[in-house]
Amino acid sequence: MEQVLLDTNFVSVLFDQRRPNFAAVKACAQNFASTDLVYLSVVVLAELRYGLEAAQRAGQDVTHIRQTLAEAANYPLAEVGRHTAEAYGEVKARLAEHYLDLSRRPPRWLENWQDRVSAQTLQVDENDLWIVAQAIERDYLLVTSDQRLADRFRPAIAELRLLVV
């Protein structure tokens, strides 16, 4: 039995046949064992709700987002709590230690952090950090279709169990 946490990128592809990697994501989801416990992060739900609201305000068709939200409602939610907050602090500190020159004051916003070696922006946002913290806190297998997330977190968080589809 595996405990699985789905990332936003995975969920948004899972229910949208127009996406290029839809077949691979769908196959992955169908290959979860019947004994696996598959969770949706409450952060993913928030990101999907934001996408719906933003697209509606822009006058875009939101049919696919509504369908994704309806399908996502079938998964039990992984909530954010006190222990998630502790894991978040640890994960963020380890990212800072790995990527930043800590002799200088790190930029406040994670989105502005730059790798001390390459000077490239990390391109990690706070929601990714919360989802990774949930996976670490509960030892979930984090399933994503976001290679960038894997590239940024794996070097700094060795115990992160991650499947990129």
TIVO-2410 file (N, C-alpha, C; in nm, 3 decimals):
# residues 165
REC num residu      c1      c2      c3 atome chaine
REC   1      M   0.084  -0.119   0.000     N      A
REC   1      M   0.000   0.000   0.000    CA      A
REC   1      M   0.088   0.125   0.000     C      A
REC   2      E   0.056   0.214  -0.087     N      A
REC   2      E   0.128   0.341  -0.099    CA      A
REC   2      E   0.034   0.455  -0.064     C      A
REC   3      Q   0.088   0.558  -0.001     N      A
REC   3      Q   0.012   0.681   0.020    CA      A
REC   3      Q   0.065   0.784  -0.080     C      A
REC   4      V  -0.025   0.838  -0.160     N      A
REC   4      V   0.011   0.922  -0.273    CA      A
REC   4      V  -0.052   1.059  -0.256     C      A
REC   5      L   0.025   1.162  -0.287     N      A
REC   5      L  -0.025   1.300  -0.287    CA      A
REC   5      L  -0.011   1.354  -0.429     C      A
REC   6      L  -0.122   1.400  -0.485     N      A
REC   6      L  -0.122   1.451  -0.622    CA      A
REC   6      L  -0.093   1.600  -0.624     C      A
REC   7      D  -0.004   1.640  -0.713     N      A
REC   7      D   0.032   1.780  -0.732    CA      A
REC   7      D  -0.064   1.845  -0.833     C      A
REC   8      T  -0.071   1.975  -0.831     N      A
REC   8      T  -0.160   2.050  -0.919    CA      A
REC   8      T  -0.135   2.019  -1.066     C      A
REC   9      N  -0.011   2.013  -1.106     N      A
REC   9      N   0.020   1.987  -1.247    CA      A
REC   9      N  -0.031   1.851  -1.291     C      A
REC  10      F  -0.022   1.754  -1.205     N      A
REC  10      F  -0.072   1.621  -1.237    CA      A
REC  10      F  -0.224   1.622  -1.250     C      A
REC  11      V  -0.291   1.680  -1.153     N      A
REC  11      V  -0.438   1.683  -1.152    CA      A
REC  11      V  -0.493   1.762  -1.270     C      A
REC  12      S  -0.432   1.873  -1.301     N      A
REC  12      S  -0.483   1.955  -1.411    CA      A
REC  12      S  -0.469   1.885  -1.546     C      A
REC  13      V  -0.370   1.799  -1.559     N      A
REC  13      V  -0.353   1.721  -1.682    CA      A
REC  13      V  -0.445   1.599  -1.682     C      A
REC  14      L  -0.463   1.538  -1.565     N      A
REC  14      L  -0.539   1.414  -1.552    CA      A
REC  14      L  -0.680   1.424  -1.609     C      A
REC  15      F  -0.739   1.541  -1.602     N      A
REC  15      F  -0.878   1.557  -1.647    CA      A
REC  15      F  -0.890   1.650  -1.768     C      A
REC  16      D  -0.782   1.667  -1.842     N      A
REC  16      D  -0.785   1.755  -1.959    CA      A
REC  16      D  -0.717   1.686  -2.077     C      A
REC  17      Q  -0.797   1.623  -2.161     N      A
REC  17      Q  -0.745   1.545  -2.274    CA      A
REC  17      Q  -0.668   1.629  -2.374     C      A
REC  18      R  -0.679   1.760  -2.367     N      A
REC  18      R  -0.608   1.846  -2.462    CA      A
REC  18      R  -0.459   1.857  -2.430     C      A
REC  19      R  -0.420   1.817  -2.310     N      A
REC  19      R  -0.280   1.831  -2.268    CA      A
REC  19      R  -0.193   1.727  -2.336     C      A
REC  20      P  -0.071   1.766  -2.377     N      A
REC  20      P   0.017   1.673  -2.450    CA      A
REC  20      P   0.052   1.547  -2.372     C      A
REC  21      N   0.065   1.555  -2.240     N      A
REC  21      N   0.105   1.438  -2.162    CA      A
REC  21      N  -0.015   1.371  -2.093     C      A
REC  22      F  -0.135   1.396  -2.145     N      A
REC  22      F  -0.256   1.339  -2.087    CA      A
REC  22      F  -0.249   1.187  -2.078     C      A
REC  23      A  -0.211   1.120  -2.185     N      A
REC  23      A  -0.210   0.973  -2.187    CA      A
REC  23      A  -0.119   0.916  -2.079     C      A
REC  24      A  -0.002   0.973  -2.062     N      A
REC  24      A   0.092   0.924  -1.961    CA      A
REC  24      A   0.039   0.946  -1.819     C      A
REC  25      V  -0.019   1.062  -1.797     N      A
REC  25      V  -0.074   1.095  -1.665    CA      A
REC  25      V  -0.194   1.004  -1.634     C      A
REC  26      K  -0.281   0.987  -1.730     N      A
REC  26      K  -0.399   0.900  -1.713    CA      A
REC  26      K  -0.355   0.756  -1.683     C      A
REC  27      A  -0.257   0.707  -1.758     N      A
REC  27      A  -0.205   0.572  -1.736    CA      A
REC  27      A  -0.148   0.557  -1.596     C      A
REC  28      C  -0.075   0.657  -1.551     N      A
REC  28      C  -0.018   0.654  -1.416    CA      A
REC  28      C  -0.129   0.645  -1.313     C      A
REC  29      A  -0.231   0.728  -1.327     N      A
REC  29      A  -0.342   0.728  -1.231    CA      A
REC  29      A  -0.415   0.594  -1.232     C      A
REC  30      Q  -0.429   0.534  -1.347     N      A
REC  30      Q  -0.498   0.405  -1.357    CA      A
REC  30      Q  -0.413   0.291  -1.299     C      A
REC  31      N  -0.283   0.313  -1.290     N      A
REC  31      N  -0.194   0.209  -1.237    CA      A
REC  31      N  -0.175   0.214  -1.086     C      A
REC  32      F  -0.238   0.311  -1.018     N      A
REC  32      F  -0.232   0.308  -0.872    CA      A
REC  32      F  -0.302   0.180  -0.827     C      A
REC  33      A  -0.245   0.115  -0.729     N      A
REC  33      A  -0.304  -0.009  -0.678    CA      A
REC  33      A  -0.434   0.021  -0.605     C      A
REC  34      S  -0.522  -0.074  -0.602     N      A
REC  34      S  -0.651  -0.054  -0.535    CA      A
REC  34      S  -0.632  -0.031  -0.385     C      A
REC  35      T  -0.519  -0.072  -0.332     N      A
REC  35      T  -0.491  -0.051  -0.189    CA      A
REC  35      T  -0.421   0.082  -0.161     C      A
REC  36      D  -0.379   0.151  -0.267     N      A
REC  36      D  -0.314   0.281  -0.248    CA      A
REC  36      D  -0.414   0.384  -0.197     C      A
REC  37      L  -0.366   0.471  -0.111     N      A
REC  37      L  -0.447   0.584  -0.064    CA      A
REC  37      L  -0.399   0.706  -0.141     C      A
REC  38      V  -0.485   0.762  -0.223     N      A
REC  38      V  -0.449   0.874  -0.310    CA      A
REC  38      V  -0.520   0.999  -0.260     C      A
REC  39      Y  -0.440   1.101  -0.226     N      A
REC  39      Y  -0.491   1.224  -0.168    CA      A
REC  39      Y  -0.470   1.342  -0.263     C      A
REC  40      L  -0.555   1.440  -0.243     N      A
REC  40      L  -0.542   1.568  -0.311    CA      A
REC  40      L  -0.506   1.671  -0.206     C      A
REC  41      S  -0.398   1.744  -0.227     N      A
REC  41      S  -0.362   1.849  -0.132    CA      A
REC  41      S  -0.467   1.959  -0.136     C      A
REC  42      V  -0.501   2.011  -0.020     N      A
REC  42      V  -0.593   2.124  -0.014    CA      A
REC  42      V  -0.534   2.243  -0.090     C      A
REC  43      V  -0.402   2.249  -0.101     N      A
REC  43      V  -0.336   2.355  -0.177    CA      A
REC  43      V  -0.368   2.340  -0.326     C      A
REC  44      V  -0.374   2.218  -0.374     N      A
REC  44      V  -0.413   2.193  -0.514    CA      A
REC  44      V  -0.555   2.242  -0.538     C      A
REC  45      L  -0.643   2.212  -0.444     N      A
REC  45      L  -0.780   2.259  -0.455    CA      A
REC  45      L  -0.784   2.413  -0.463     C      A
REC  46      A  -0.705   2.478  -0.381     N      A
REC  46      A  -0.699   2.625  -0.383    CA      A
REC  46      A  -0.647   2.676  -0.517     C      A
REC  47      E  -0.545   2.611  -0.571     N      A
REC  47      E  -0.491   2.654  -0.700    CA      A
REC  47      E  -0.593   2.636  -0.812     C      A
REC  48      L  -0.667   2.526  -0.808     N      A
REC  48      L  -0.771   2.503  -0.909    CA      A
REC  48      L  -0.882   2.608  -0.896     C      A
REC  49      R  -0.921   2.640  -0.772     N      A
REC  49      R  -1.024   2.742  -0.751    CA      A
REC  49      R  -0.977   2.877  -0.803     C      A
REC  50      Y  -0.851   2.911  -0.778     N      A
REC  50      Y  -0.797   3.036  -0.830    CA      A
REC  50      Y  -0.802   3.036  -0.983     C      A
REC  51      G  -0.760   2.926  -1.045     N      A
REC  51      G  -0.764   2.917  -1.191    CA      A
REC  51      G  -0.904   2.938  -1.245     C      A
REC  52      L  -1.003   2.881  -1.178     N      A
REC  52      L  -1.142   2.899  -1.220    CA      A
REC  52      L  -1.184   3.045  -1.208     C      A
REC  53      E  -1.157   3.104  -1.094     N      A
REC  53      E  -1.198   3.244  -1.072    CA      A
REC  53      E  -1.129   3.339  -1.169     C      A
REC  54      A  -1.000   3.319  -1.188     N      A
REC  54      A  -0.924   3.407  -1.277    CA      A
REC  54      A  -0.972   3.393  -1.422     C      A
REC  55      A  -0.994   3.270  -1.465     N      A
REC  55      A  -1.040   3.247  -1.602    CA      A
REC  55      A  -1.179   3.304  -1.624     C      A
REC  56      Q  -1.267   3.290  -1.526     N      A
REC  56      Q  -1.401   3.349  -1.538    CA      A
REC  56      Q  -1.392   3.500  -1.552     C      A
REC  57      R  -1.310   3.563  -1.470     N      A
REC  57      R  -1.296   3.708  -1.474    CA      A
REC  57      R  -1.237   3.757  -1.607     C      A
REC  58      A  -1.160   3.669  -1.670     N      A
REC  58      A  -1.100   3.703  -1.801    CA      A
REC  58      A  -1.195   3.667  -1.916     C      A
REC  59      G  -1.312   3.614  -1.883     N      A
REC  59      G  -1.409   3.580  -1.987    CA      A
REC  59      G  -1.375   3.454  -2.064     C      A
REC  60      Q  -1.292   3.368  -2.007     N      A
REC  60      Q  -1.252   3.244  -2.075    CA      A
REC  60      Q  -1.349   3.131  -2.045     C      A
REC  61      D  -1.347   3.031  -2.131     N      A
REC  61      D  -1.427   2.910  -2.109    CA      A
REC  61      D  -1.367   2.835  -1.991     C      A
REC  62      V  -1.448   2.804  -1.893     N      A
REC  62      V  -1.399   2.737  -1.772    CA      A
REC  62      V  -1.455   2.596  -1.758     C      A
REC  63      T  -1.511   2.543  -1.865     N      A
REC  63      T  -1.572   2.410  -1.860    CA      A
REC  63      T  -1.472   2.305  -1.811     C      A
REC  64      H  -1.349   2.307  -1.866     N      A
REC  64      H  -1.250   2.206  -1.826    CA      A
REC  64      H  -1.207   2.223  -1.681     C      A
REC  65      I  -1.204   2.346  -1.632     N      A
REC  65      I  -1.165   2.367  -1.492    CA      A
REC  65      I  -1.277   2.319  -1.399     C      A
REC  66      R  -1.400   2.347  -1.436     N      A
REC  66      R  -1.513   2.297  -1.356    CA      A
REC  66      R  -1.513   2.144  -1.351     C      A
REC  67      Q  -1.484   2.082  -1.463     N      A
REC  67      Q  -1.480   1.935  -1.467    CA      A
REC  67      Q  -1.366   1.883  -1.379     C      A
REC  68      T  -1.252   1.949  -1.387     N      A
REC  68      T  -1.138   1.909  -1.304    CA      A
REC  68      T  -1.174   1.919  -1.156     C      A
REC  69      L  -1.238   2.028  -1.117     N      A
REC  69      L  -1.280   2.044  -0.977    CA      A
REC  69      L  -1.380   1.937  -0.936     C      A
REC  70      A  -1.473   1.904  -1.024     N      A
REC  70      A  -1.572   1.800  -0.994    CA      A
REC  70      A  -1.504   1.665  -0.977     C      A
REC  71      E  -1.411   1.632  -1.065     N      A
REC  71      E  -1.339   1.504  -1.056    CA      A
REC  71      E  -1.248   1.502  -0.933     C      A
REC  72      A  -1.185   1.615  -0.904     N      A
REC  72      A  -1.095   1.623  -0.790    CA      A
REC  72      A  -1.169   1.603  -0.658     C      A
REC  73      A  -1.297   1.635  -0.656     N      A
REC  73      A  -1.377   1.618  -0.534    CA      A
REC  73      A  -1.389   1.472  -0.492     C      A
REC  74      N  -1.355   1.381  -0.580     N      A
REC  74      N  -1.361   1.238  -0.548    CA      A
REC  74      N  -1.244   1.191  -0.461     C      A
REC  75      Y  -1.141   1.273  -0.449     N      A
REC  75      Y  -1.023   1.236  -0.370    CA      A
REC  75      Y  -1.035   1.292  -0.229     C      A
REC  76      P  -0.990   1.216  -0.130     N      A
REC  76      P  -0.984   1.274   0.006    CA      A
REC  76      P  -0.878   1.384   0.010     C      A
REC  77      L  -0.905   1.486   0.091     N      A
REC  77      L  -0.813   1.599   0.100    CA      A
REC  77      L  -0.706   1.576   0.205     C      A
REC  78      A  -0.586   1.616   0.172     N      A
REC  78      A  -0.476   1.625   0.269    CA      A
REC  78      A  -0.475   1.771   0.317     C      A
REC  79      E  -0.511   1.790   0.441     N      A
REC  79      E  -0.522   1.925   0.496    CA      A
REC  79      E  -0.385   1.976   0.542     C      A
REC  80      V  -0.377   2.107   0.560     N      A
REC  80      V  -0.257   2.171   0.615    CA      A
REC  80      V  -0.282   2.195   0.763     C      A
REC  81      G  -0.187   2.153   0.844     N      A
REC  81      G  -0.202   2.169   0.989    CA      A
REC  81      G  -0.070   2.209   1.054     C      A
REC  82      R  -0.067   2.200   1.186     N      A
REC  82      R   0.050   2.239   1.264    CA      A
REC  82      R   0.176   2.164   1.220     C      A
REC  83      H   0.164   2.034   1.196     N      A
REC  83      H   0.281   1.955   1.158    CA      A
REC  83      H   0.327   1.990   1.016     C      A
REC  84      T   0.231   2.028   0.931     N      A
REC  84      T   0.268   2.073   0.797    CA      A
REC  84      T   0.349   2.201   0.807     C      A
REC  85      A   0.310   2.290   0.898     N      A
REC  85      A   0.382   2.416   0.918    CA      A
REC  85      A   0.527   2.389   0.961     C      A
REC  86      E   0.544   2.290   1.048     N      A
REC  86      E   0.680   2.255   1.091    CA      A
REC  86      E   0.761   2.201   0.974     C      A
REC  87      A   0.700   2.113   0.894     N      A
REC  87      A   0.769   2.059   0.777    CA      A
REC  87      A   0.800   2.170   0.677     C      A
REC  88      Y   0.707   2.263   0.659     N      A
REC  88      Y   0.727   2.376   0.568    CA      A
REC  88      Y   0.852   2.456   0.608     C      A
REC  89      G   0.861   2.489   0.737     N      A
REC  89      G   0.977   2.564   0.784    CA      A
REC  89      G   1.108   2.492   0.757     C      A
REC  90      E   1.109   2.362   0.783     N      A
REC  90      E   1.228   2.280   0.759    CA      A
REC  90      E   1.263   2.274   0.611     C      A
REC  91      V   1.164   2.249   0.527     N      A
REC  91      V   1.188   2.238   0.383    CA      A
REC  91      V   1.237   2.371   0.327     C      A
REC  92      K   1.175   2.481   0.366     N      A
REC  92      K   1.216   2.612   0.314    CA      A
REC  92      K   1.357   2.646   0.360     C      A
REC  93      A   1.390   2.614   0.484     N      A
REC  93      A   1.525   2.640   0.535    CA      A
REC  93      A   1.629   2.557   0.461     C      A
REC  94      R   1.595   2.433   0.431     N      A
REC  94      R   1.689   2.347   0.359    CA      A
REC  94      R   1.706   2.393   0.214     C      A
REC  95      L   1.599   2.441   0.153     N      A
REC  95      L   1.612   2.500   0.018    CA      A
REC  95      L   1.705   2.620   0.022     C      A
REC  96      A   1.684   2.706   0.121     N      A
REC  96      A   1.769   2.826   0.136    CA      A
REC  96      A   1.915   2.786   0.156     C      A
REC  97      E   1.938   2.689   0.241     N      A
REC  97      E   2.074   2.643   0.268    CA      A
REC  97      E   2.139   2.588   0.141     C      A
REC  98      H   2.062   2.516   0.061     N      A
REC  98      H   2.115   2.453  -0.060    CA      A
REC  98      H   2.142   2.554  -0.171     C      A
REC  99      Y   2.052   2.649  -0.189     N      A
REC  99      Y   2.059   2.736  -0.307    CA      A
REC  99      Y   2.111   2.877  -0.282     C      A
REC 100      L   2.102   2.926  -0.160     N      A
REC 100      L   2.132   3.067  -0.136    CA      A
REC 100      L   2.262   3.086  -0.059     C      A
REC 101      D   2.318   3.203  -0.073     N      A
REC 101      D   2.431   3.245   0.009    CA      A
REC 101      D   2.371   3.301   0.138     C      A
REC 102      L   2.373   3.223   0.243     N      A
REC 102      L   2.306   3.262   0.366    CA      A
REC 102      L   2.382   3.368   0.446     C      A
REC 103      S   2.502   3.405   0.399     N      A
REC 103      S   2.572   3.515   0.464    CA      A
REC 103      S   2.506   3.648   0.427     C      A
REC 104      R   2.423   3.644   0.325     N      A
REC 104      R   2.344   3.761   0.285    CA      A
REC 104      R   2.199   3.734   0.320     C      A
REC 105      R   2.125   3.839   0.332     N      A
REC 105      R   1.983   3.823   0.364    CA      A
REC 105      R   1.909   3.769   0.242     C      A
REC 106      P   1.841   3.655   0.259     N      A
REC 106      P   1.766   3.599   0.145    CA      A
REC 106      P   1.649   3.690   0.108     C      A
REC 107      P   1.617   3.698  -0.020     N      A
REC 107      P   1.498   3.774  -0.059    CA      A
REC 107      P   1.375   3.717   0.012     C      A
REC 108      R   1.284   3.804   0.048     N      A
REC 108      R   1.166   3.761   0.123    CA      A
REC 108      R   1.081   3.663   0.043     C      A
REC 109      W   1.062   3.690  -0.083     N      A
REC 109      W   0.972   3.609  -0.165    CA      A
REC 109      W   1.048   3.495  -0.230     C      A
REC 110      L   1.003   3.376  -0.204     N      A
REC 110      L   1.065   3.256  -0.259    CA      A
REC 110      L   1.078   3.265  -0.411     C      A
REC 111      E   0.978   3.326  -0.475     N      A
REC 111      E   0.980   3.339  -0.620    CA      A
REC 111      E   1.100   3.420  -0.671     C      A
REC 112      N   1.161   3.499  -0.584     N      A
REC 112      N   1.276   3.581  -0.622    CA      A
REC 112      N   1.411   3.518  -0.586     C      A
REC 113      W   1.410   3.401  -0.526     N      A
REC 113      W   1.534   3.337  -0.489    CA      A
REC 113      W   1.610   3.296  -0.613     C      A
REC 114      Q   1.742   3.313  -0.607     N      A
REC 114      Q   1.829   3.275  -0.717    CA      A
REC 114      Q   1.935   3.178  -0.668     C      A
REC 115      D   1.964   3.080  -0.751     N      A
REC 115      D   2.067   2.982  -0.721    CA      A
REC 115      D   2.200   3.055  -0.707     C      A
REC 116      R   2.271   3.033  -0.599     N      A
REC 116      R   2.397   3.104  -0.574    CA      A
REC 116      R   2.505   3.068  -0.676     C      A
REC 117      V   2.493   2.952  -0.741     N      A
REC 117      V   2.592   2.909  -0.839    CA      A
REC 117      V   2.560   2.963  -0.977     C      A
REC 118      S   2.438   2.939  -1.023     N      A
REC 118      S   2.402   2.977  -1.160    CA      A
REC 118      S   2.341   3.116  -1.170     C      A
REC 119      A   2.295   3.171  -1.059     N      A
REC 119      A   2.225   3.299  -1.054    CA      A
REC 119      A   2.089   3.294  -1.123     C      A
REC 120      Q   2.044   3.174  -1.159     N      A
REC 120      Q   1.912   3.159  -1.217    CA      A
REC 120      Q   1.806   3.159  -1.108     C      A
REC 121      T   1.691   3.218  -1.140     N      A
REC 121      T   1.579   3.215  -1.048    CA      A
REC 121      T   1.533   3.071  -1.029     C      A
REC 122      L   1.503   3.033  -0.905     N      A
REC 122      L   1.465   2.895  -0.877    CA      A
REC 122      L   1.332   2.856  -0.940     C      A
REC 123      Q   1.244   2.950  -0.959     N      A
REC 123      Q   1.111   2.924  -1.017    CA      A
REC 123      Q   1.033   2.823  -0.934     C      A
REC 124      V   1.036   2.841  -0.804     N      A
REC 124      V   0.958   2.763  -0.710    CA      A
REC 124      V   0.864   2.862  -0.642     C      A
REC 125      D   0.738   2.823  -0.629     N      A
REC 125      D   0.648   2.914  -0.560    CA      A
REC 125      D   0.606   2.857  -0.425     C      A
REC 126      E   0.543   2.939  -0.346     N      A
REC 126      E   0.504   2.900  -0.210    CA      A
REC 126      E   0.411   2.779  -0.211     C      A
REC 127      N   0.322   2.770  -0.309     N      A
REC 127      N   0.231   2.655  -0.312    CA      A
REC 127      N   0.307   2.524  -0.331     C      A
REC 128      D   0.410   2.525  -0.416     N      A
REC 128      D   0.494   2.406  -0.432    CA      A
REC 128      D   0.555   2.367  -0.297     C      A
REC 129      L   0.599   2.467  -0.225     N      A
REC 129      L   0.662   2.444  -0.095    CA      A
REC 129      L   0.565   2.380   0.004     C      A
REC 130      W   0.441   2.428   0.007     N      A
REC 130      W   0.340   2.370   0.096    CA      A
REC 130      W   0.311   2.225   0.058     C      A
REC 131      I   0.299   2.198  -0.070     N      A
REC 131      I   0.269   2.062  -0.115    CA      A
REC 131      I   0.384   1.968  -0.082     C      A
REC 132      V   0.507   2.012  -0.106     N      A
REC 132      V   0.623   1.930  -0.070    CA      A
REC 132      V   0.627   1.909   0.082     C      A
REC 133      A   0.596   2.012   0.159     N      A
REC 133      A   0.594   1.999   0.305    CA      A
REC 133      A   0.492   1.893   0.348     C      A
REC 134      Q   0.376   1.890   0.282     N      A
REC 134      Q   0.277   1.786   0.314    CA      A
REC 134      Q   0.333   1.647   0.283     C      A
REC 135      A   0.399   1.634   0.170     N      A
REC 135      A   0.456   1.505   0.132    CA      A
REC 135      A   0.563   1.461   0.232     C      A
REC 136      I   0.647   1.551   0.275     N      A
REC 136      I   0.752   1.520   0.372    CA      A
REC 136      I   0.691   1.486   0.508     C      A
REC 137      E   0.597   1.569   0.551     N      A
REC 137      E   0.534   1.550   0.681    CA      A
REC 137      E   0.474   1.410   0.695     C      A
REC 138      R   0.410   1.361   0.591     N      A
REC 138      R   0.335   1.235   0.600    CA      A
REC 138      R   0.402   1.121   0.525     C      A
REC 139      D   0.520   1.147   0.469     N      A
REC 139      D   0.592   1.047   0.390    CA      A
REC 139      D   0.507   0.995   0.274     C      A
REC 140      Y   0.438   1.088   0.208     N      A
REC 140      Y   0.361   1.055   0.089    CA      A
REC 140      Y   0.453   1.050  -0.032     C      A
REC 141      L   0.415   0.971  -0.130     N      A
REC 141      L   0.477   0.976  -0.262    CA      A
REC 141      L   0.411   1.093  -0.335     C      A
REC 142      L   0.487   1.194  -0.369     N      A
REC 142      L   0.434   1.310  -0.440    CA      A
REC 142      L   0.439   1.281  -0.590     C      A
REC 143      V   0.322   1.287  -0.655     N      A
REC 143      V   0.313   1.258  -0.797    CA      A
REC 143      V   0.285   1.389  -0.870     C      A
REC 144      T   0.370   1.422  -0.966     N      A
REC 144      T   0.361   1.548  -1.038    CA      A
REC 144      T   0.396   1.529  -1.184     C      A
REC 145      S   0.360   1.625  -1.263     N      A
REC 145      S   0.408   1.628  -1.402    CA      A
REC 145      S   0.494   1.752  -1.422     C      A
REC 146      D   0.544   1.806  -1.313     N      A
REC 146      D   0.626   1.927  -1.315    CA      A
REC 146      D   0.773   1.890  -1.292     C      A
REC 147      Q   0.847   1.875  -1.401     N      A
REC 147      Q   0.988   1.838  -1.391    CA      A
REC 147      Q   1.068   1.944  -1.315     C      A
REC 148      R   1.030   2.070  -1.332     N      A
REC 148      R   1.100   2.179  -1.263    CA      A
REC 148      R   1.093   2.161  -1.112     C      A
REC 149      L   0.976   2.121  -1.061     N      A
REC 149      L   0.962   2.097  -0.918    CA      A
REC 149      L   1.062   1.991  -0.873     C      A
REC 150      A   1.070   1.883  -0.948     N      A
REC 150      A   1.164   1.776  -0.915    CA      A
REC 150      A   1.308   1.826  -0.918     C      A
REC 151      D   1.342   1.900  -1.021     N      A
REC 151      D   1.479   1.950  -1.036    CA      A
REC 151      D   1.520   2.042  -0.922     C      A
REC 152      R   1.428   2.118  -0.867     N      A
REC 152      R   1.459   2.213  -0.761    CA      A
REC 152      R   1.461   2.150  -0.622     C      A
REC 153      F   1.366   2.059  -0.598     N      A
REC 153      F   1.354   2.006  -0.462    CA      A
REC 153      F   1.442   1.884  -0.436     C      A
REC 154      R   1.461   1.798  -0.534     N      A
REC 154      R   1.538   1.673  -0.510    CA      A
REC 154      R   1.677   1.698  -0.455     C      A
REC 155      P   1.755   1.793  -0.509     N      A
REC 155      P   1.891   1.811  -0.455    CA      A
REC 155      P   1.895   1.857  -0.310     C      A
REC 156      A   1.792   1.928  -0.267     N      A
REC 156      A   1.793   1.984  -0.132    CA      A
REC 156      A   1.719   1.898  -0.030     C      A
REC 157      I   1.624   1.819  -0.077     N      A
REC 157      I   1.539   1.740   0.013    CA      A
REC 157      I   1.549   1.593  -0.028     C      A
REC 158      A   1.652   1.528   0.018     N      A
REC 158      A   1.683   1.391  -0.026    CA      A
REC 158      A   1.572   1.292   0.005     C      A
REC 159      E   1.501   1.310   0.114     N      A
REC 159      E   1.399   1.212   0.152    CA      A
REC 159      E   1.266   1.232   0.080     C      A
REC 160      L   1.255   1.334  -0.004     N      A
REC 160      L   1.132   1.356  -0.080    CA      A
REC 160      L   1.111   1.242  -0.178     C      A
REC 161      R   1.001   1.173  -0.161     N      A
REC 161      R   0.964   1.064  -0.253    CA      A
REC 161      R   0.880   1.127  -0.363     C      A
REC 162      L   0.928   1.115  -0.485     N      A
REC 162      L   0.871   1.192  -0.595    CA      A
REC 162      L   0.862   1.106  -0.720     C      A
REC 163      L   0.748   1.115  -0.787     N      A
REC 163      L   0.729   1.049  -0.915    CA      A
REC 163      L   0.689   1.157  -1.014     C      A
REC 164      V   0.770   1.172  -1.121     N      A
REC 164      V   0.741   1.270  -1.225    CA      A
REC 164      V   0.688   1.195  -1.346     C      A
REC 165      V   0.571   1.235  -1.393     N      A
REC 165      V   0.508   1.170  -1.508    CA      A
REC 165      V   0.502   1.270  -1.622     C      A
***
